[in-house]
Structures are given as C-alpha cells and as structure tokens.
C-alpha cells in the first residue's frame, strides 16, 4: 500500500529554555530537551492530523504515532504583490509530552533561535531581540505565596504580568457580580411567588368560608382547619418546585447541546481540549429547590391558614 501523507496544524512556540521540564511538563515519550532540528509535541498534536485527499467511503484516519517521525513544516512568505513563496523544513520529533490539560497539549516546541530564523525568513528581515523584544517571558516562583508580590514588582517595572491567581480572581469577581444580579432577580421572583400563594390561599378561604364553618360545626378544631390550608399551600409550593426543577433541567440540556457545539468548534480552530459540559447541576440542588419551594409555600400560607382557623362557625355559616 502506498503511504498516506497527512496534514495537520498546531501552534509552534520557541523557548529560550533548553529543557521543557523547567516549564513544569513531563515527557510521555522521548525527551523534554530542546535541540536544533528537533521538535517536541504536545499530547494532542497527533489528533490534529488528517488525510487531505480521502477516498469516498474511507474511514477517518487514526492519529499517527509521532515519536521519532520526521515532520515537514511549511513556511509561507507573502510578497507585496500578493505572491507567496513556500519553504519546507524537516524536523524530527524528539519527544511527546504527557497530557497537562493546557495549551502545551496542543502546541509544538522548538528552540527560540530556530523560531527566530523561521520568522526572519517569513518576514524578510532580521529580528533584533533588543529592539523587537519577545512575545512573553515566563517567571517561575519557588514559593506560591510570593506570586502576588513578584507580580506587583514586574508591573512596577513597566511590564504586564499575568498569573493564574489573577485569572481566578477575575473569574471569581465576574461570578460574584452574576450571583448578585441573579440573586436580586431570584429574590424578586420569590417575593412575587410568596404573594401569589398568599393571595391564592386567601381567595380560597373566602370561597370556602361556609365550608370551613360547617367543618368546625361538626367538630373540626382550629388545628385541623389550619393543617388543611397549610397542606394546600405547601402543595402549591411543591408543585412549583417540581415544575421549576423540570424546566431548569430541560433548559440546561438545551444550553449544553448548543454551547458545547459552539465551544467544540472554537477548540478545534484555536487549539485546546474541547469542554465536556457547559451547564453543570450539582446533585444537591434539585432536592434543595423542591424543599425550599415547599417551605416558601408553607410560610406564605401561614397567615391565610391562621385566618381560616380563627373563623367563628356561626358567622362562617352565615357568610354569603
């Protein structure tokens, strides 16, 4: 059988460090040491390869085994008149990184000197690092508790600094704002629901005043009458809670389907692992919602039930 040439795409990162282990990654195969003419690939790079000329009915190509294979990297240089010039460079895969669930899984790593040479050819000019600078520099801190202090020092030097902690703090601030907004909306909805239940129970008492008087005339106590109407109020809250849980679950599934399809496409084009879930519902939430809704119904029906229990039988029987 003729060999099948596969094509693929990946981010190529040039590092000044001689060993990727200084970045906190490990090798699943081969080495983490960078050398001229070699490349180290992330754990998911192989999945980015595909057959550019598949035959009709041909099954999808399995991810290739990249270790010790030779890759052809195509550089493209565009001229001012729109014409392009291509240059092919061969590199050997010296290592495959273990999965890190980060950008490294979808990237290829070479020495900074090699990447500089490639960029100089593509741009048609020499790169002066003292003038052009670098895209980014990674600073490792021995003690995680010093991260914020080191970040502040870097910012004071006039550079932008990014840390995982700052990212987490930003996300937390965003979610705190969301919680305040949705908490306010939820509080208003809760108040409206409580007023609605209280109004429903009050109207039910007015419509059944004679019935309540008859019940008390044949021996029902205030506690019996109160229990009946509290039970009805709790039942309304329970049905509302069940309906809310059902609606929330269906809405979550729809959002998951739509959001995951979009995010999977973004992951495929930008690199990175596709997400497995967009909307997550903890196991404790549905029971809590149902119990809480029942309690709201119970509290909302407390005044109407107390009013029904204190009706005077004779006056209730005369009520029209």
C-alpha positions as CSV (number, residue, x, y, z in Angstrom):
1,X,0.0,0.0,0.0
2,X,1.2,3.5,-0.8
3,X,2.0,5.7,2.2
4,X,-0.6,8.3,3.2
5,X,0.7,11.8,3.7
6,X,-1.2,13.5,6.5
7,X,-1.5,17.2,7.1
8,X,-2.0,19.0,10.4
9,X,-1.9,22.3,12.2
10,X,-0.5,23.4,15.5
11,X,0.9,26.4,17.4
12,X,4.7,26.5,17.3
13,X,6.3,28.0,20.4
14,X,10.0,28.9,20.6
15,X,11.6,28.7,24.0
16,X,14.8,30.2,25.4
17,X,14.9,27.4,28.0
18,X,16.9,24.3,26.9
19,X,14.6,21.8,28.7
20,X,10.8,21.9,28.8
21,X,10.8,20.4,32.3
22,X,11.5,23.8,33.6
23,X,8.0,24.7,32.5
24,X,6.5,22.0,34.7
25,X,5.7,19.5,31.9
26,X,6.9,15.9,31.6
27,X,7.5,13.6,28.6
28,X,5.3,10.6,27.9
29,X,7.8,9.5,25.2
30,X,11.3,10.6,24.4
31,X,12.8,13.7,26.0
32,X,11.9,17.2,27.1
33,X,15.3,18.7,26.0
34,X,15.2,21.1,23.0
35,X,17.8,20.8,20.3
36,X,18.3,22.2,16.8
37,X,16.5,20.2,14.1
38,X,14.1,18.6,16.6
39,X,10.6,19.4,17.9
40,X,8.7,18.3,21.0
41,X,5.0,18.0,20.5
42,X,2.0,18.1,22.9
43,X,-0.1,15.1,23.7
44,X,-3.0,16.2,21.4
45,X,-1.0,17.3,18.4
46,X,-1.4,14.0,16.7
47,X,-5.1,14.3,16.8
48,X,-4.8,17.4,14.6
49,X,-3.6,15.5,11.6
50,X,-5.9,14.5,8.8
51,X,-5.9,13.0,5.3
52,X,-6.2,15.9,2.8
53,X,-7.3,13.6,0.0
54,X,-9.6,11.0,1.5
55,X,-11.3,8.5,-0.8
56,X,-15.1,8.1,-0.9
57,X,-16.1,5.8,1.9
58,X,-12.7,5.8,3.5
59,X,-12.7,5.7,7.3
60,X,-11.3,8.5,9.3
61,X,-7.5,8.4,9.7
62,X,-6.3,7.3,13.1
63,X,-4.0,9.8,14.9
64,X,-0.4,9.0,13.8
65,X,2.4,7.9,16.1
66,X,4.7,10.9,16.0
67,X,7.6,9.8,18.2
68,X,10.9,9.8,16.1
69,X,8.9,10.7,13.0
70,X,10.1,13.4,10.6
71,X,7.7,16.3,10.1
72,X,7.7,18.7,7.2
73,X,6.9,22.2,8.3
74,X,5.8,24.6,5.5
75,X,6.7,28.3,5.9
76,X,4.9,30.9,3.8
77,X,6.3,34.3,2.8
78,X,4.0,36.8,1.2
79,X,5.4,39.5,-1.2
80,X,3.9,42.9,-1.6
81,X,2.4,41.9,-5.0
82,X,0.4,39.1,-3.3
83,X,2.6,36.2,-4.5
84,X,3.7,33.6,-2.0
85,X,6.9,31.7,-1.5
86,X,7.0,28.5,0.4
87,X,9.9,26.9,2.3
88,X,9.8,23.3,3.7
89,X,11.8,22.5,6.8
90,X,12.2,19.0,8.2
91,X,12.3,18.4,11.9
92,X,12.4,15.2,13.9
93,X,10.0,14.6,16.8
94,X,12.3,14.1,19.8
95,X,9.6,13.9,22.5
96,X,5.8,13.7,23.1
97,X,4.6,15.5,26.3
98,X,2.4,13.9,28.8
99,X,-1.1,15.4,29.0
100,X,-1.3,18.6,31.0
101,X,-4.8,19.8,30.1
102,X,-3.4,23.1,29.0
103,X,-2.0,24.9,26.0
104,X,1.0,22.7,25.9
105,X,-1.2,19.7,24.9
106,X,-1.9,21.4,21.5
107,X,1.4,23.0,20.8
108,X,4.8,22.2,19.3
109,X,8.1,23.4,20.9
110,X,11.4,24.3,19.3
111,X,14.4,26.4,20.3
112,X,14.0,30.1,20.2
113,X,16.9,30.5,17.8
114,X,15.3,28.2,15.3
115,X,11.9,30.0,15.5
116,X,13.7,33.4,15.2
117,X,15.3,32.1,12.0
118,X,12.0,30.9,10.6
119,X,10.3,34.2,11.4
120,X,13.2,36.2,9.8
121,X,12.7,34.2,6.6
122,X,8.9,34.7,6.7
123,X,9.1,38.5,7.3
124,X,12.1,39.0,5.0
125,X,14.2,40.9,7.6
126,X,16.4,40.3,10.6
127,X,14.9,40.3,14.1
128,X,16.7,42.3,16.7
129,X,15.6,40.9,20.1
130,X,16.8,44.0,21.9
131,X,14.5,46.2,19.8
132,X,11.7,43.8,18.8
133,X,11.6,42.1,22.2
134,X,9.8,38.9,23.0
135,X,6.1,37.8,23.0
136,X,6.3,36.7,26.6
137,X,8.6,35.7,29.4
138,X,7.7,33.1,32.0
139,X,8.8,33.7,35.6
140,X,8.8,30.8,38.0
141,X,8.4,31.5,41.7
142,X,9.7,29.0,44.2
143,X,7.1,29.8,46.8
144,X,3.5,30.2,45.5
145,X,2.8,32.6,48.4
146,X,5.2,35.1,46.8
147,X,3.4,35.1,43.5
148,X,1.4,38.3,44.1
149,X,4.4,40.2,45.4
150,X,6.5,39.1,42.4
151,X,3.7,40.1,40.0
152,X,3.5,43.6,41.6
153,X,7.2,44.0,41.2
154,X,7.0,43.1,37.5
155,X,4.1,45.6,37.0
156,X,6.2,48.3,38.7
157,X,8.9,47.6,36.2
158,X,6.5,48.6,33.4
159,X,5.5,45.2,32.2
160,X,2.2,43.5,32.0
161,X,2.0,40.4,34.3
162,X,-0.4,37.6,34.2
163,X,-0.8,34.9,36.8
164,X,-3.3,32.0,37.3
165,X,-4.3,33.6,40.5
166,X,-5.2,36.9,38.8
167,X,-7.2,34.9,36.2
168,X,-9.1,33.1,39.0
169,X,-9.7,36.3,40.9
170,X,-11.1,37.9,37.7
171,X,-13.4,34.9,37.1
172,X,-14.5,35.0,40.8
173,X,-15.3,38.7,40.6
174,X,-17.3,38.1,37.4
175,X,-19.3,35.3,39.1
176,X,-19.8,37.3,42.3
177,X,-21.4,40.0,40.1
178,X,-23.6,37.4,38.4
179,X,-24.6,36.0,41.7
180,X,-25.7,39.4,42.9
181,X,-27.7,40.0,39.8
182,X,-29.3,36.6,39.7
183,X,-29.8,36.8,43.5
184,X,-31.7,40.0,43.1
185,X,-33.8,38.6,40.3
186,X,-34.4,35.5,42.4
187,X,-35.4,37.5,45.5
188,X,-38.0,39.5,43.4
189,X,-39.3,36.3,41.9
190,X,-39.5,34.7,45.3
191,X,-41.4,37.7,46.7
192,X,-43.9,37.6,43.8
193,X,-44.4,33.8,44.3
194,X,-45.0,34.2,48.0
195,X,-47.5,37.0,47.5
196,X,-49.2,34.9,44.8
197,X,-49.5,31.9,47.0
198,X,-50.8,34.0,49.9
199,X,-53.4,35.7,47.6
200,X,-54.5,32.3,46.2
201,X,-55.0,30.8,49.7
202,X,-56.9,34.0,50.8
203,X,-59.2,33.7,47.9
204,X,-59.7,30.0,48.6
205,X,-60.7,30.8,52.2
206,X,-63.2,33.4,51.1
207,X,-64.7,31.0,48.6
208,X,-64.9,28.2,51.2
209,X,-65.9,30.2,54.3
210,X,-69.2,28.3,54.7
211,X,-67.4,25.0,54.2
212,X,-65.0,26.0,57.0
213,X,-67.9,26.9,59.2
214,X,-69.5,23.6,58.5
215,X,-66.3,21.7,59.3
216,X,-65.9,23.5,62.7
217,X,-69.6,23.0,63.5
218,X,-69.2,19.2,63.2
219,X,-66.2,19.1,65.4
220,X,-63.1,20.2,63.4
221,X,-60.6,22.1,65.6
222,X,-58.7,25.2,64.7
223,X,-55.6,23.0,64.3
224,X,-57.4,20.7,61.9
225,X,-58.5,23.6,59.7
226,X,-55.1,25.2,59.8
227,X,-53.4,21.9,58.9
228,X,-55.7,21.6,55.8
229,X,-54.9,25.0,54.4
230,X,-51.2,24.8,55.3
231,X,-51.1,21.5,53.4
232,X,-52.6,23.1,50.4
233,X,-50.2,26.0,50.5
234,X,-47.2,23.5,50.8
235,X,-48.6,21.5,47.9
236,X,-48.7,24.6,45.7
237,X,-45.1,25.3,46.6
238,X,-44.1,21.7,46.0
239,X,-45.7,21.7,42.5
240,X,-44.0,24.9,41.7
241,X,-40.6,23.5,42.8
242,X,-41.1,20.4,40.7
243,X,-42.0,22.5,37.7
244,X,-39.0,24.7,38.2
245,X,-36.6,21.8,38.5
246,X,-38.1,20.2,35.4
247,X,-37.9,23.5,33.4
248,X,-34.3,24.1,34.6
249,X,-33.1,20.7,33.7
250,X,-34.6,20.9,30.2
251,X,-33.2,24.4,29.7
252,X,-29.7,23.2,30.9
253,X,-29.7,20.3,28.4
254,X,-30.6,22.6,25.6
255,X,-27.9,25.1,26.6
256,X,-25.4,22.2,26.9
257,X,-26.1,21.0,23.3
258,X,-25.9,24.4,21.8
259,X,-22.9,25.7,23.8
260,X,-20.9,22.5,23.5
261,X,-21.3,22.5,19.7
262,X,-20.0,26.1,19.6
263,X,-17.2,25.6,22.1
264,X,-16.0,22.4,20.3
265,X,-15.7,24.4,17.1
266,X,-13.7,27.1,18.9
267,X,-11.4,24.4,20.4
268,X,-10.8,22.9,17.0
269,X,-9.8,26.2,15.4
270,X,-7.9,27.7,18.3
271,X,-6.4,24.6,19.9
272,X,-7.1,23.3,23.3
273,X,-9.2,20.4,24.7
274,X,-13.0,20.6,23.9
275,X,-15.2,21.1,27.0
276,X,-17.3,18.2,28.3
277,X,-20.0,20.3,29.9
278,X,-21.3,23.9,29.7
279,X,-24.0,23.8,32.4
280,X,-23.5,21.7,35.5
281,X,-26.2,20.9,38.0
282,X,-24.9,19.7,41.4
283,X,-26.8,16.7,42.8
284,X,-27.9,18.6,45.9
285,X,-29.6,21.4,44.0
286,X,-32.8,19.8,42.8
287,X,-33.8,18.4,46.3
288,X,-32.9,21.7,47.8
289,X,-35.0,23.6,45.3
290,X,-38.0,21.3,45.9
291,X,-37.7,21.5,49.7
292,X,-37.2,25.3,49.7
293,X,-40.2,25.9,47.4
294,X,-42.3,23.8,49.7
295,X,-41.2,25.8,52.7
296,X,-41.9,29.1,50.8
297,X,-45.5,27.8,50.1
298,X,-45.8,26.8,53.8
299,X,-44.7,30.2,55.1
300,X,-46.8,32.1,52.5
301,X,-49.9,30.1,53.5
302,X,-49.4,30.6,57.2
303,X,-51.5,33.8,57.5
304,X,-54.4,32.6,55.4
305,X,-54.5,29.3,57.2
306,X,-54.4,31.1,60.6
307,X,-57.2,33.3,59.4
308,X,-59.3,30.3,58.4
309,X,-58.6,28.5,61.7
310,X,-59.9,31.5,63.7
311,X,-63.2,31.9,61.8
312,X,-66.3,31.8,64.1
313,X,-68.5,28.8,63.0
314,X,-71.8,30.8,63.2
315,X,-70.5,33.7,61.3
316,X,-68.9,31.5,58.7
317,X,-72.2,29.6,58.1
318,X,-74.0,32.9,57.5
319,X,-71.3,34.1,55.1
320,X,-72.6,34.6,51.5
